[in-house]
Amino acid sequence: MSATHSAVLDAHADAEQGMLARQYRQQNRWRVLCLLGLLLLLVLSLAADLASGSASFPLSVVLAGLLNPAAMDDSLRVVIFDVRLPYALMALAVGGALGLGGAQLQTVLNNPLASPFTLGVAAAATLGASLVIVFEQHLSFALPHEILLPLGAFALALAATGLILLLSRAHGGGSDTLVLFGIALLFALEALVWLLQFLADANALEQIVFWSMGNLGRATLLHVAIVSAVLLLCFVLAMRRAWALTLLRGGAMHAASLGVQVERLSWRVLIEVSLLTAVALAFVGTIGFVGLVGPHIARLLVGEQHRFFLPASLLCGALMLSLASIASKTLVPGLLIPIGIVTALVGVPVLIALILNRRA
């Protein structure tokens, strides 16, 4: 009798395990479909970005031209590939970098408000770039502007990250304390940027104002290549620690008990996010909310498993900034609105909607 009872229990256990396995496979199929859907939307958004502007073109013509550039009219090819393609691709690269960076920060700090912007990393990058703009001509060593600008932004972003960590550790605070330190640092860094604007000459002031508003208009294919290379490198590194980040969502103690070196992982993520933020913003200026909102949208679509969550955050960030690029050219006909203004105007209601949806 007991043997029969044991066999029944084993059968029930096997059936339950089989059901869980089927549910897991179904969830993974859904996640893969979401990633493919985001990728398709990204392609369509890129084509729409290339089609929009002061002279708009039919989307079908742009898509056909992308598939067969040789068949395009010469004037259309110049507008699409030489004028619009660099900043359309830059929107994808920068948005992807901010989305990937925000996703990792929210996981490592276990705080839904963590992002390169709210931690002051973006403001530090802005200050670093502003210092280069103002004092570049007085520097004793000569480096190309395309290298010196992201280098200055990265140095200040990394210094700000280290300062926040040191302050948080000295006061024994958790992730909430760290975010509060970041917000305080954000206001201090913005004040320093305003001081530089007050002291700068007309040319430097124009560049700093361009930086503070965020603008894709000065992007070149070289800039796109630099940001894309850094994004690819950081994405590979992030995917290599996807399982460790997934375990970390269960709590630092839980992850440590399973062999994750939590402090070492946190430092690596923060350094990587500093690099991503600095290089991404070095050529387009300050852009907020993408690194904050993009990961929340990705989390709603694919959940917390980071081998899906990280690429989804990258794609959501890229899609958000690509759509913002389209809006910046179409909201006011004939006028290119700085993209940082668009992301702020759109990001605030989206963030509020996400907060209300989480509480519902």
C-alpha positions as CSV (number, residue, x, y, z in Angstrom):
1,M,0.0,0.0,0.0
2,S,2.8,2.4,0.9
3,A,4.6,1.5,-2.3
4,T,1.5,2.3,-4.3
5,H,1.1,5.6,-2.4
6,S,4.7,6.4,-3.1
7,A,4.3,5.7,-6.8
8,V,1.3,8.0,-6.9
9,L,3.3,10.8,-5.2
10,D,6.1,10.3,-7.6
11,A,3.7,10.5,-10.5
12,H,2.2,13.7,-9.2
13,A,5.7,15.2,-8.7
14,D,6.7,14.2,-12.3
15,A,3.5,15.7,-13.6
16,E,4.1,19.0,-11.7
17,Q,7.7,19.2,-12.9
18,G,6.5,18.6,-16.4
19,M,4.0,21.3,-16.1
20,L,6.5,23.8,-14.7
21,A,8.9,22.9,-17.6
22,R,6.2,23.5,-20.2
23,Q,5.4,26.9,-18.5
24,Y,9.1,27.8,-18.5
25,R,9.4,27.0,-22.2
26,Q,6.3,29.0,-23.0
27,Q,7.6,31.9,-21.1
28,N,10.9,31.8,-22.9
29,R,9.1,31.5,-26.3
30,W,7.2,34.7,-25.3
31,R,10.4,36.4,-24.3
32,V,12.0,35.5,-27.6
33,L,8.9,36.8,-29.5
34,C,9.1,40.1,-27.5
35,L,12.7,40.5,-28.5
36,L,12.0,39.8,-32.1
37,G,9.0,42.2,-32.0
38,L,11.2,45.0,-30.5
39,L,13.8,44.4,-33.2
40,L,11.1,44.7,-35.9
41,L,9.8,47.9,-34.3
42,L,13.4,49.2,-34.2
43,V,13.9,48.7,-37.9
44,L,10.5,50.4,-38.7
45,S,11.4,53.3,-36.4
46,L,14.8,53.7,-38.0
47,A,13.1,53.8,-41.4
48,A,10.6,56.3,-40.1
49,D,13.4,58.4,-38.7
50,L,15.1,58.5,-42.0
51,A,11.9,59.4,-43.8
52,S,10.9,62.3,-41.5
53,G,12.4,65.7,-41.5
54,S,12.0,69.1,-43.3
55,A,11.5,67.1,-46.5
56,S,9.5,63.9,-45.7
57,F,9.6,60.8,-47.9
58,P,7.2,57.8,-48.1
59,L,8.2,55.1,-45.7
60,S,8.0,52.5,-48.5
61,V,10.5,54.4,-50.6
62,V,13.0,54.6,-47.7
63,L,12.6,50.9,-46.9
64,A,13.2,50.0,-50.6
65,G,16.2,52.3,-50.7
66,L,17.7,50.7,-47.6
67,L,17.4,47.3,-49.2
68,N,18.7,48.5,-52.5
69,P,20.7,51.8,-52.2
70,A,21.8,51.7,-55.9
71,A,18.2,52.0,-57.1
72,M,17.7,55.3,-55.1
73,D,17.7,58.7,-56.7
74,D,21.0,60.5,-56.2
75,S,19.5,63.5,-54.3
76,L,17.4,61.1,-52.1
77,R,20.5,59.0,-51.4
78,V,22.5,62.0,-50.2
79,V,19.7,63.1,-47.9
80,I,19.1,59.6,-46.5
81,F,22.6,58.3,-46.1
82,D,24.8,61.4,-45.7
83,V,22.5,63.7,-43.7
84,R,19.9,61.6,-41.8
85,L,21.6,58.2,-41.3
86,P,24.3,59.3,-38.8
87,Y,21.9,60.9,-36.3
88,A,19.3,58.1,-36.8
89,L,21.9,55.5,-36.0
90,M,23.2,57.6,-33.1
91,A,19.8,57.6,-31.6
92,L,19.8,53.8,-31.6
93,A,23.3,53.5,-30.2
94,V,22.8,56.1,-27.4
95,G,19.4,54.9,-26.5
96,G,20.7,51.3,-26.3
97,A,23.6,52.3,-24.1
98,L,21.4,54.2,-21.7
99,G,18.9,51.4,-21.6
100,L,21.5,48.8,-20.9
101,G,23.2,50.9,-18.3
102,G,19.9,51.7,-16.5
103,A,18.9,48.0,-16.4
104,Q,22.2,47.0,-14.7
105,L,22.1,49.9,-12.2
106,Q,18.5,49.0,-11.1
107,T,19.6,45.4,-10.5
108,V,22.8,46.1,-8.7
109,L,21.3,48.8,-6.5
110,N,17.9,47.1,-6.2
111,N,16.2,50.4,-6.7
112,P,13.7,51.2,-9.4
113,L,14.7,54.8,-9.5
114,A,18.4,54.1,-10.3
115,S,19.6,55.3,-13.7
116,P,22.7,57.1,-15.0
117,F,20.6,60.4,-14.8
118,T,19.3,60.0,-11.2
119,L,22.6,58.9,-9.8
120,G,24.3,62.0,-11.2
121,V,26.6,60.0,-13.6
122,A,25.1,61.8,-16.6
123,A,25.6,65.2,-14.9
124,A,29.2,64.3,-14.1
125,A,29.7,63.4,-17.8
126,T,28.2,66.7,-18.8
127,L,30.6,68.5,-16.4
128,G,33.6,66.6,-17.8
129,A,32.7,67.4,-21.4
130,S,32.1,71.1,-20.4
131,L,35.5,71.3,-18.9
132,V,37.1,69.9,-22.0
133,I,35.1,72.4,-24.2
134,V,36.2,75.4,-22.1
135,F,39.8,74.5,-21.4
136,E,40.7,72.3,-24.4
137,Q,42.8,75.0,-26.1
138,H,44.8,75.4,-22.9
139,L,45.8,71.7,-22.5
140,S,49.4,71.0,-23.0
141,F,48.8,67.6,-24.7
142,A,47.1,67.2,-28.0
143,L,44.4,64.6,-28.5
144,P,41.7,64.5,-31.2
145,H,38.5,66.2,-30.0
146,E,36.6,62.9,-30.7
147,I,38.8,61.2,-28.1
148,L,39.3,64.0,-25.6
149,L,35.6,64.8,-25.1
150,P,34.5,61.3,-24.1
151,L,37.7,60.9,-22.1
152,G,36.9,63.9,-20.0
153,A,33.3,62.8,-19.7
154,F,34.3,59.3,-18.6
155,A,36.8,60.6,-16.0
156,L,34.3,62.8,-14.3
157,A,31.5,60.1,-14.5
158,L,33.8,57.5,-12.9
159,A,34.9,60.0,-10.2
160,A,31.3,60.7,-9.4
161,T,30.5,57.0,-9.2
162,G,33.4,56.4,-6.8
163,L,32.4,59.4,-4.7
164,I,28.8,58.1,-4.3
165,L,30.0,54.7,-3.4
166,L,32.4,56.0,-0.8
167,L,29.8,58.3,0.8
168,S,27.3,55.5,0.9
169,R,29.8,53.0,2.4
170,A,31.0,55.6,5.0
171,H,27.5,56.1,6.3
172,G,26.5,52.5,6.0
173,G,23.5,53.2,3.9
174,G,21.7,51.0,1.4
175,S,20.6,51.5,-2.1
176,D,18.1,54.2,-1.2
177,T,20.9,56.2,0.5
178,L,23.0,55.8,-2.5
179,V,20.3,57.2,-4.8
180,L,19.8,60.1,-2.5
181,F,23.5,60.8,-2.6
182,G,23.3,60.7,-6.3
183,I,20.5,63.2,-6.5
184,A,22.4,65.6,-4.2
185,L,25.5,65.2,-6.4
186,L,23.3,65.8,-9.5
187,F,22.3,69.3,-8.2
188,A,25.9,70.1,-7.2
189,L,27.3,69.1,-10.6
190,E,24.6,71.1,-12.5
191,A,25.6,74.2,-10.5
192,L,29.2,73.7,-11.6
193,V,28.0,73.4,-15.2
194,W,26.1,76.7,-14.8
195,L,29.2,78.3,-13.4
196,L,31.2,77.2,-16.5
197,Q,28.5,78.6,-18.7
198,F,28.8,81.9,-16.9
199,L,32.6,82.0,-17.4
200,A,32.8,80.5,-20.9
201,D,33.2,82.6,-24.1
202,A,30.4,82.7,-26.7
203,N,31.7,79.7,-28.7
204,A,32.2,77.4,-25.6
205,L,28.8,78.6,-24.2
206,E,27.0,77.5,-27.4
207,Q,28.6,74.0,-27.2
208,I,27.8,73.6,-23.5
209,V,24.2,74.7,-24.1
210,F,24.0,72.1,-26.9
211,W,25.3,69.5,-24.4
212,S,22.8,70.4,-21.7
213,M,19.8,70.1,-24.0
214,G,20.8,66.9,-25.8
215,N,21.0,67.0,-29.6
216,L,21.7,64.5,-32.3
217,G,22.3,67.0,-35.1
218,R,26.1,67.0,-34.9
219,A,26.4,63.2,-35.0
220,T,28.8,61.7,-37.5
221,L,29.4,58.1,-38.6
222,L,32.7,58.2,-36.6
223,H,30.8,59.1,-33.5
224,V,28.3,56.3,-34.2
225,A,31.2,53.8,-34.6
226,I,32.8,54.8,-31.3
227,V,29.5,54.6,-29.3
228,S,28.5,51.3,-31.0
229,A,31.9,49.7,-30.3
230,V,31.7,50.6,-26.6
231,L,28.1,49.4,-26.5
232,L,28.9,46.1,-28.1
233,L,31.8,45.6,-25.6
234,C,29.7,46.4,-22.6
235,F,26.8,44.3,-23.8
236,V,29.0,41.2,-24.2
237,L,30.4,41.8,-20.7
238,A,26.9,42.3,-19.3
239,M,25.6,39.1,-20.9
240,R,28.5,37.1,-19.4
241,R,27.2,38.0,-16.0
242,A,23.5,37.7,-16.8
243,W,23.0,34.8,-14.4
244,A,24.8,36.5,-11.6
245,L,22.6,39.6,-12.1
246,T,19.5,37.4,-12.1
247,L,20.5,35.8,-8.8
248,L,21.2,39.3,-7.4
249,R,17.5,40.1,-7.9
250,G,16.8,37.6,-5.2
251,G,18.8,39.6,-2.7
252,A,22.5,40.2,-2.0
253,M,22.7,37.5,0.7
254,H,21.0,35.0,-1.6
255,A,23.4,35.7,-4.4
256,A,26.4,35.6,-2.1
257,S,25.3,32.2,-0.8
258,L,25.3,30.9,-4.4
259,G,28.9,32.1,-5.0
260,V,28.3,35.6,-6.5
261,Q,30.9,38.1,-5.4
262,V,28.4,40.9,-4.9
263,E,30.7,43.8,-4.2
264,R,33.0,42.9,-7.0
265,L,30.0,42.6,-9.4
266,S,28.7,46.0,-8.2
267,W,32.0,47.8,-8.8
268,R,32.3,46.3,-12.3
269,V,28.8,47.2,-13.2
270,L,29.2,50.8,-12.0
271,I,32.5,51.3,-13.9
272,E,30.9,49.8,-17.0
273,V,27.8,52.1,-16.7
274,S,30.1,55.1,-16.2
275,L,31.9,54.2,-19.4
276,L,28.6,53.6,-21.3
277,T,27.1,56.9,-20.1
278,A,30.1,59.0,-20.7
279,V,30.8,57.8,-24.3
280,A,27.1,57.7,-25.2
281,L,26.5,61.3,-24.0
282,A,29.8,62.7,-25.1
283,F,28.6,63.4,-28.6
284,V,24.9,64.2,-28.0
285,G,24.7,65.8,-24.6
286,T,22.5,65.2,-21.6
287,I,19.5,62.9,-22.2
288,G,17.4,61.8,-19.3
289,F,14.6,59.3,-18.6
290,V,15.7,56.7,-21.3
291,G,17.9,54.8,-18.8
292,L,15.2,55.0,-16.2
293,V,12.0,54.2,-18.2
294,G,13.5,51.8,-20.8
295,P,14.3,49.0,-18.3
296,H,10.9,49.2,-16.7
297,I,9.2,48.7,-20.1
298,A,11.6,45.7,-20.7
299,R,10.8,44.3,-17.3
300,L,7.1,44.4,-18.0
301,L,7.6,42.5,-21.3
302,V,10.2,39.8,-20.4
303,G,10.5,39.7,-16.7
304,E,13.6,39.6,-14.5
305,Q,15.6,36.9,-16.2
306,H,18.6,38.9,-17.4
307,R,19.6,36.9,-20.4
308,F,16.3,38.3,-21.9
309,F,16.0,41.5,-19.7
310,L,19.3,43.0,-20.7
311,P,18.8,42.8,-24.5
312,A,15.2,43.9,-24.1
313,S,16.4,46.9,-22.1
314,L,18.9,47.8,-24.8
315,L,16.2,47.5,-27.5
316,C,13.6,49.5,-25.5
317,G,16.2,52.3,-24.8
318,A,17.1,52.4,-28.5
319,L,13.4,52.4,-29.6
320,M,12.6,55.2,-27.1
321,L,15.3,57.5,-28.4
322,S,14.6,56.6,-32.0
323,L,10.9,57.6,-31.5
324,A,12.0,60.7,-29.7
325,S,14.2,61.6,-32.7
326,I,11.2,61.3,-34.9
327,A,9.1,63.4,-32.6
328,S,11.8,66.1,-32.4
329,K,11.6,66.6,-36.1
330,T,7.8,66.4,-36.5
331,L,6.3,68.1,-33.4
332,V,7.0,71.6,-34.8
333,P,7.3,71.5,-38.6
334,G,10.5,73.0,-39.8
335,L,12.1,73.1,-36.4
336,L,14.4,70.5,-34.8
337,I,13.7,70.4,-31.1
338,P,16.6,69.2,-28.9
339,I,16.0,65.5,-28.2
340,G,16.7,65.9,-24.5
341,I,13.6,68.1,-24.2
342,V,11.5,65.5,-26.0
343,T,12.7,62.6,-23.8
344,A,11.9,64.7,-20.7
345,L,8.4,65.7,-21.9
346,V,7.6,62.1,-22.9
347,G,9.5,60.3,-20.1
348,V,7.6,62.0,-17.2
349,P,4.1,60.8,-18.1
350,V,5.4,57.3,-19.1
351,L,7.2,57.0,-15.8
352,I,4.0,58.1,-13.9
353,A,2.0,55.5,-15.9
354,L,4.5,52.8,-15.0
355,I,4.3,53.7,-11.3
356,L,0.5,53.6,-11.3
357,N,0.5,50.3,-13.2
358,R,2.8,48.8,-10.6
359,R,0.6,49.9,-7.7
360,A,-2.6,48.8,-9.4
